[in-house]
């Protein structure tokens, strides 16, 4: 987090089935109010990124249980 700039950064790494890096993304975003919001914004950016690259099989990893539960509820 860059509190003095009132922003944070998110990063995305897309790997193939053997673990080789295919694409990466790093982006600064406004400082979210909560860690959950930061995780949710990162998840949304992953979806946008994979759509832009026409990727169809994605495993999303994150640290926030509530965001994972919300995403699973949307997919089910």
Secondary structure, DSSP 8 states (H G I E B T S, - for coil): -BGGGTEEEEEEEEE-TTS-EEEEEEEEEE--SSHHHHHHHHHHHHHHHHHHTT--------S-HHHHHHHHHHH-
